[in-house]
Amino acid sequence: MDDFKLKVLLSVLGGVVFSFIFILLAFVLPLDKEETQLITKPKGKLEQISQSLRNR
């Protein structure tokens, strides 16, 4: 086997293994983060109105 074919074969196999690792990581790692939201008391009239519209 000449060197060019060997290099092509190794680069293709390396690409397949590299992409397979990232596909496995996509399934293993969680998708969303659990973020805690701070609930603050509205300070002004506009914040009170927007919060009451969000709570509908």
Steps between C-alpha positions, in 0.01 A plus 500: 500500500647833407526785745224712347234231536611433856478870590153529345380188681636621835351847457158356414508262797616783726211718381248223560629434852513873578143557383378188683642638827311828452177318413530296820568816701189663354287215636674475838526865603188676629326736262381775730637659813296533813518868576350651809298809431498774756152627575520867586225730612405752231633847581305727270157521344625377162659191659176424684303519177743281306511242779119485518488449121759219524305325776183470289 
